[in-house]
């Protein structure tokens, strides 16, 4: 406008159009950012609710049972993440969630020493696969699955010790945590 000596209305309209286009672009970006924030908040809320359901399911199944402390921690942390993901994916009352809860009860029976018989390789593989789905490294998932199913893995001497496994569990970000592990 400053360069247009005669101050024609066309110059003002052109500059106004550029300004209006820029303001509309800013408004669209702000709207998209707001939408993303709302969706993220809803996602966090759903995850928190799924975690509450998972914790309640585990607590009700573990209540009154004499479980070894190490396996109880694995159930609450690692398997709790699996249950949370199951709640998120399948929803309350779904067949998939019911199967997962049956597996949970079976694992608790095994850990409590109430399930006789030999370890089930199919259960071991199912547990390992589910732990993989929530982000556990394959070796850690196999070690946790072996502990929860009472299975002996080939090369078990190479697997992580209980203490090291607990340290890794505590250092690992939980399902849906955006924070850096160990900096709470």
LUMKOL-468107 format. One record per residue: residue in one letter; x, y, z negated of N, C-alpha, C, O in turn. Coordinates in steps of 0.2 Angstrom, whole numbers. Layout:
LUMKOL-468107
PT   fikol     nxx     nyy     nzz    caxx    cayy    cazz     cxx     cyy     czz     oxx     oyy     ozz
PT       a       X       Y       Z       X       Y       Z       X       Y       Z       X       Y       Z
...
***
This chain:
LUMKOL-468107
PT   fikol     nxx     nyy     nzz    caxx    cayy    cazz     cxx     cyy     czz     oxx     oyy     ozz
PT       x       4      -6       0       0       0       0       4       6       0       3      11       3
PT       x      10       6      -4      14      12      -4      18      13       2      20      19       4
PT       x      18       8       7      22       9      13      17      11      18      19      14      24
PT       x      10      10      17       5      13      22       4      20      21       1      22      16
PT       x       7      24      25       7      31      24       0      34      25      -2      39      21
PT       x      -4      32      29     -11      35      30     -16      32      25     -21      35      25
PT       x     -14      27      21     -19      24      16     -25      22      19     -31      23      16
PT       x     -25      18      24     -31      15      27     -34      10      23     -31       6      19
PT       x     -41       9      23     -44       4      19     -42      -3      21     -43      -7      17
PT       x     -40      -4      27     -38     -11      29     -32     -13      25     -32     -19      23
PT       x     -27      -9      23     -22     -11      19     -24     -12      12     -22     -17       9
PT       x     -29      -8       9     -32     -10       3     -35     -17       3     -35     -21      -2
PT       x     -39     -18       8     -43     -24       8     -38     -30       9     -39     -36       5
PT       x     -33     -30      12     -28     -35      13     -24     -36       6     -24     -42       5
PT       x     -22     -31       3     -19     -32      -3     -24     -35      -9     -22     -39     -13
PT       x     -30     -33      -8     -35     -35     -13     -36     -43     -12     -37     -46     -16
PT       x     -36     -45      -5     -37     -52      -4     -32     -56      -6     -33     -61      -9
PT       x     -26     -54      -5     -20     -57      -8     -20     -58     -16     -19     -63     -18
PT       x     -22     -53     -19     -23     -53     -26     -28     -57     -28     -28     -61     -33
PT       x     -34     -57     -25     -40     -62     -27     -38     -69     -26     -40     -73     -30
PT       x     -35     -70     -20     -32     -77     -19     -28     -80     -24     -29     -86     -27
PT       x     -23     -76     -27     -19     -78     -32     -23     -79     -38     -21     -83     -42
PT       x     -27     -74     -40     -31     -75     -46     -35     -82     -46     -36     -85     -51
PT       x     -38     -83     -40     -42     -89     -39     -38     -96     -40     -40    -100     -43
PT       x     -32     -95     -38     -27    -101     -39     -25    -102     -46     -25    -107     -48
PT       x     -24     -96     -49     -23     -97     -57     -28     -99     -60     -28    -103     -65
PT       x     -34     -97     -59     -41    -100     -62     -41    -107     -61     -43    -111     -65
PT       x     -40    -110     -55     -40    -117     -53     -35    -121     -57     -37    -126     -60
PT       x     -29    -118     -58     -24    -122     -62     -26    -122     -69     -25    -127     -72
PT       x     -29    -117     -72     -31    -116     -79     -36    -121     -80     -37    -125     -85
PT       x     -41    -122     -75     -47    -126     -76     -44    -134     -76     -46    -138     -80
PT       x     -39    -135     -71     -37    -142     -71     -33    -144     -77     -33    -149     -80
PT       x     -29    -139     -80     -25    -140     -86     -30    -141     -92     -29    -146     -96
PT       x     -35    -137     -92     -40    -138     -97     -44    -145     -97     -44    -149    -102
PT       x     -45    -147     -91     -48    -154     -90     -44    -160     -92     -46    -164     -95
PT       x     -37    -159     -90     -32    -164     -92     -32    -164    -100     -31    -170    -103
PT       x     -32    -158    -103     -31    -158    -110     -37    -162    -113     -37    -165    -118
PT       x     -43    -160    -111     -49    -163    -113     -49    -171    -112     -51    -175    -117
PT       x     -47    -173    -106     -46    -180    -105     -41    -184    -110     -42    -189    -112
PT       x     -36    -180    -111     -31    -183    -115     -33    -184    -122     -32    -189    -126
PT       x     -37    -179    -125     -40    -179    -131     -45    -185    -132     -45    -188    -137
PT       x     -49    -186    -127     -54    -191    -127     -50    -198    -127     -52    -203    -130
PT       x     -44    -198    -123     -40    -204    -123     -37    -206    -130     -37    -212    -132
PT       x     -35    -201    -133     -32    -202    -140     -37    -204    -145     -36    -208    -149
PT       x     -43    -201    -144     -49    -203    -148     -51    -210    -147     -52    -214    -152
PT       x     -51    -212    -141     -53    -219    -140     -48    -224    -142     -49    -229    -145
PT       x     -41    -222    -142     -36    -226    -144     -36    -227    -152     -35    -232    -155
PT       x     -37    -221    -155     -38    -221    -163     -44    -225    -165     -43    -229    -170
PT       x     -49    -225    -161     -55    -229    -163     -53    -237    -162     -55    -241    -166
PT       x     -50    -238    -156     -48    -245    -155     -43    -248    -160     -44    -253    -162
PT       x     -39    -243    -162     -34    -246    -168     -38    -247    -174     -36    -252    -178
PT       x     -43    -243    -176     -47    -244    -182     -50    -251    -181     -51    -254    -186
PT       x     -53    -252    -176     -57    -258    -175     -52    -264    -175     -53    -269    -179
PT       x     -46    -264    -172     -41    -269    -172     -39    -270    -179     -38    -276    -182
PT       x     -37    -265    -183     -35    -265    -190     -41    -269    -194     -39    -273    -198
PT       x     -47    -267    -193     -52    -270    -197     -53    -277    -196     -54    -281    -200
PT       x     -53    -279    -189     -53    -286    -187     -48    -290    -191     -49    -295    -193
PT       x     -41    -287    -190     -36    -291    -193     -37    -291    -201     -36    -297    -204
PT       x     -39    -286    -204     -39    -286    -211     -45    -291    -213     -44    -294    -218
PT       x     -50    -291    -210     -56    -296    -212     -53    -303    -211     -55    -307    -215
PT       x     -50    -304    -206     -47    -311    -205     -41    -313    -209     -41    -319    -211
PT       x     -38    -308    -212     -32    -310    -216     -34    -309    -223     -30    -312    -228
PT       x     -39    -307    -225     -42    -306    -232     -42    -312    -236     -45    -317    -233
PT       x     -38    -312    -241     -38    -318    -246     -34    -324    -243     -34    -329    -247
PT       x     -30    -323    -238     -26    -328    -235     -19    -326    -238     -17    -321    -239
PT       x     -15    -331    -239      -8    -331    -242      -4    -331    -236      -1    -337    -234
PT       x      -2    -326    -233       2    -326    -227       9    -323    -229      10    -319    -233
PT       x      14    -327    -226      21    -324    -227      22    -317    -224      19    -315    -219
PT       x      25    -313    -228      26    -306    -227      28    -304    -220      25    -300    -216
PT       x      33    -308    -217      36    -306    -211      31    -307    -205      30    -303    -201
PT       x      27    -313    -206      22    -314    -201      16    -310    -201      13    -308    -196
PT       x      15    -308    -207       9    -303    -208      11    -296    -205       7    -293    -202
PT       x      17    -294    -206      20    -288    -202      19    -288    -195      17    -284    -191
PT       x      21    -294    -192      21    -295    -185      13    -295    -183      12    -292    -177
PT       x       9    -298    -186       2    -298    -185      -1    -291    -185      -4    -289    -180
PT       x       1    -287    -190      -2    -280    -191       1    -276    -186      -3    -271    -183
PT       x       7    -276    -184      10    -271    -179      10    -274    -172       6    -271    -168
PT       x      13    -279    -170      13    -281    -164       6    -284    -161       4    -282    -156
PT       x       3    -288    -165      -3    -291    -163      -9    -286    -164     -14    -286    -160
PT       x      -8    -281    -168     -12    -275    -169     -13    -271    -162     -18    -269    -160
PT       x      -7    -270    -159      -7    -267    -153     -10    -271    -147     -14    -268    -143
PT       x     -10    -277    -147     -13    -282    -143     -21    -281    -144     -25    -280    -139
PT       x     -23    -281    -150     -30    -280    -151     -33    -274    -149     -38    -273    -147
PT       x     -29    -268    -151     -31    -262    -149     -32    -261    -141     -37    -258    -139
PT       x     -27    -264    -137     -28    -264    -130     -34    -268    -128     -37    -266    -123
PT       x     -35    -273    -131     -41    -277    -130     -47    -274    -131     -52    -274    -127
PT       x     -48    -270    -136     -53    -266    -138     -54    -260    -132     -60    -259    -130
PT       x     -49    -257    -130     -49    -252    -125     -51    -255    -118     -55    -252    -115
PT       x     -48    -260    -116     -50    -263    -110     -57    -267    -109     -60    -266    -104
PT       x     -58    -270    -114     -64    -274    -114     -70    -272    -117     -76    -273    -115
PT       x     -70    -268    -122     -75    -265    -126     -78    -270    -131     -77    -276    -131
PT       x     -82    -267    -136     -84    -271    -141     -89    -276    -139     -94    -274    -135
PT       x     -89    -282    -141     -94    -287    -140     -92    -291    -133     -97    -295    -131
PT       x     -87    -289    -129     -86    -292    -123     -83    -299    -124     -81    -301    -129
PT       x     -84    -303    -119     -81    -310    -119     -74    -310    -120     -71    -314    -123
PT       x     -70    -305    -116     -63    -305    -116     -61    -303    -123     -56    -306    -126
PT       x     -64    -299    -127     -62    -297    -134     -64    -303    -138     -60    -304    -143
PT       x     -69    -306    -137     -71    -312    -142     -66    -317    -141     -64    -320    -146
PT       x     -63    -318    -135     -58    -323    -134     -51    -321    -138     -48    -325    -141
PT       x     -50    -315    -137     -44    -312    -141     -45    -313    -148     -40    -314    -152
PT       x     -51    -312    -151     -52    -312    -158     -51    -320    -160     -49    -321    -166
PT       x     -54    -324    -156     -53    -331    -157     -45    -333    -158     -43    -337    -162
PT       x     -41    -330    -153     -34    -331    -153     -31    -329    -159     -27    -332    -162
PT       x     -34    -323    -161     -31    -320    -168     -33    -324    -174     -28    -325    -178
PT       x     -39    -327    -174     -40    -331    -180     -36    -338    -179     -33    -340    -185
PT       x     -35    -340    -174     -30    -346    -173     -23    -344    -175     -20    -348    -179
PT       x     -20    -339    -173     -14    -337    -175     -13    -336    -183      -8    -338    -186
PT       x     -18    -333    -186     -18    -332    -193     -19    -339    -197     -15    -340    -202
PT       x     -23    -343    -194     -23    -350    -197     -16    -354    -196     -14    -357    -201
PT       x     -12    -353    -191      -6    -355    -190      -1    -352    -195       3    -356    -198
PT       x      -1    -346    -195       4    -342    -200       2    -344    -207       7    -345    -211
PT       x      -4    -345    -209      -6    -347    -216      -4    -354    -217      -5    -356    -223
PT       x      -3    -358    -212      -1    -365    -213      -7    -369    -213      -7    -375    -216
PT       x     -13    -367    -211     -19    -370    -211     -21    -374    -205     -26    -378    -204
PT       x     -17    -373    -200     -18    -377    -193     -13    -382    -193      -7    -381    -192
PT       x     -15    -388    -193     -10    -394    -193      -9    -395    -185     -12    -392    -181
PT       x      -4    -400    -184      -3    -402    -178       4    -398    -175       7    -395    -178
PT       x       5    -400    -169      11    -397    -165       9    -391    -162       4    -389    -160
PT       x      14    -387    -161      13    -380    -158      11    -381    -151      13    -386    -147
PT       x       7    -376    -149       3    -377    -142       7    -372    -138       8    -366    -139
PT       x      11    -375    -132      14    -371    -128      10    -366    -124      12    -361    -122
PT       x       4    -368    -123      -1    -363    -119      -2    -357    -123      -3    -352    -121
PT       x      -3    -358    -130      -4    -353    -134       2    -348    -135       1    -342    -135
PT       x       8    -351    -135      14    -347    -135      14    -343    -129      16    -337    -130
PT       x      13    -346    -123      13    -342    -117       8    -336    -117       9    -331    -114
PT       x       2    -338    -119      -3    -333    -119      -1    -327    -124      -2    -321    -122
PT       x       1    -328    -130       3    -323    -134       9    -319    -131       9    -313    -132
PT       x      14    -322    -128      20    -319    -125      17    -314    -120      19    -309    -119
PT       x      13    -317    -115      10    -313    -110       6    -306    -113       7    -301    -110
PT       x       2    -307    -118      -1    -302    -121       3    -297    -124       2    -291    -123
PT       x       9    -299    -127      13    -294    -130      17    -291    -124      19    -285    -125
PT       x      19    -294    -119      22    -291    -113      17    -285    -110      20    -280    -108
PT       x      11    -286    -110       6    -281    -108       6    -275    -112       4    -269    -109
PT       x       7    -275    -118       8    -269    -122      14    -266    -123      16    -261    -127
PT       x      19    -269    -119      26    -266    -118      31    -269    -122      37    -266    -122
PT       x      31    -274    -125      36    -278    -128      41    -280    -123      39    -283    -118
PT       x      47    -280    -124      53    -283    -120      52    -290    -120      49    -293    -125
PT       x      53    -294    -114      52    -301    -114      55    -305    -120      52    -309    -122
PT       x      61    -304    -121      64    -307    -127      61    -306    -133      60    -311    -137
PT       x      59    -300    -135      56    -298    -141      49    -302    -141      47    -304    -146
PT       x      45    -301    -135      39    -304    -135      39    -312    -136      35    -315    -139
PT       x      44    -315    -133      45    -322    -134      47    -324    -142      44    -329    -144
PT       x      51    -320    -145      53    -321    -152      46    -320    -156      45    -324    -161
PT       x      43    -315    -155      37    -313    -159      32    -319    -158      29    -321    -163
PT       x      30    -321    -152      26    -326    -150      28    -333    -154      24    -336    -156
PT       x      34    -334    -154      37    -340    -157      35    -340    -164      33    -345    -167
PT       x      36    -334    -167      35    -334    -175      28    -334    -176      26    -338    -181
PT       x      23    -332    -172      16    -332    -173      13    -338    -172       8    -340    -175
PT       x      16    -342    -167      13    -349    -165      16    -355    -168      14    -360    -168
PT       x      22    -353    -172      26    -359    -175      29    -363    -170      31    -369    -172
PT       x      31    -360    -164      34    -364    -159      42    -363    -160      44    -358    -162
PT       x      45    -369    -158      53    -368    -157      54    -367    -150      52    -371    -146
PT       x      58    -362    -149      60    -360    -142      67    -363    -140      71    -363    -145
PT       x      68    -365    -134      75    -367    -132      79    -361    -133      78    -356    -131
PT       x      85    -363    -136      90    -357    -137      88    -352    -142      90    -346    -142
PT       x      84    -355    -147      82    -350    -152      87    -347    -156      86    -342    -159
PT       x      93    -350    -156      99    -347    -160     101    -341    -157     104    -336    -160
PT       x      99    -340    -150     101    -334    -147      96    -328    -148      97    -322    -147
PT       x      90    -330    -150      85    -325    -151      87    -320    -157      91    -322    -162
PT       x      83    -315    -158      84    -310    -163      83    -313    -170      78    -317    -170
PT       x      87    -311    -174      85    -313    -181      79    -309    -184      77    -304    -181
PT       x      76    -312    -189      70    -309    -192      71    -301    -194      67    -297    -192
PT       x      77    -300    -197      78    -293    -199      79    -289    -193      76    -283    -193
PT       x      83    -291    -188      84    -287    -182      77    -286    -178      76    -281    -175
PT       x      73    -291    -178      66    -291    -175      62    -285    -179      59    -281    -175
PT       x      62    -285    -185      59    -280    -189      61    -273    -188      57    -269    -187
PT       x      68    -273    -187      71    -266    -186      69    -264    -179      67    -258    -178
PT       x      69    -268    -174      66    -266    -167      59    -264    -167      57    -260    -164
PT       x      55    -268    -171      48    -267    -171      47    -260    -174      43    -256    -172
PT       x      50    -258    -180      49    -251    -183      52    -246    -178      50    -240    -179
PT       x      57    -247    -175      60    -242    -170      56    -241    -164      57    -236    -161
PT       x      52    -246    -162      48    -246    -156      42    -241    -157      39    -241    -162
PT       x      41    -237    -151      35    -233    -151      29    -238    -151      29    -243    -147
PT       x      24    -237    -154      18    -241    -154      13    -239    -148      14    -234    -145
PT       x       9    -243    -147       4    -242    -141       1    -235    -141      -2    -234    -146
PT       x       2    -231    -136      -1    -225    -136       3    -219    -140       1    -214    -139
PT       x       8    -221    -143      12    -216    -147      16    -212    -142      20    -215    -138
PT       x      15    -205    -142      19    -201    -138      25    -198    -141      30    -195    -138
PT       x      26    -200    -147      32    -197    -151      38    -202    -150      37    -207    -148
PT       x      43    -199    -152      50    -203    -152      50    -207    -158      49    -205    -164
PT       x      51    -214    -157      51    -218    -163      56    -216    -168      62    -214    -167
PT       x      55    -217    -175      59    -215    -180      59    -208    -182      63    -206    -186
PT       x      56    -204    -179      56    -196    -180      49    -194    -182      46    -189    -180
PT       x      46    -197    -187      40    -195    -190      40    -190    -195      35    -188    -198
***
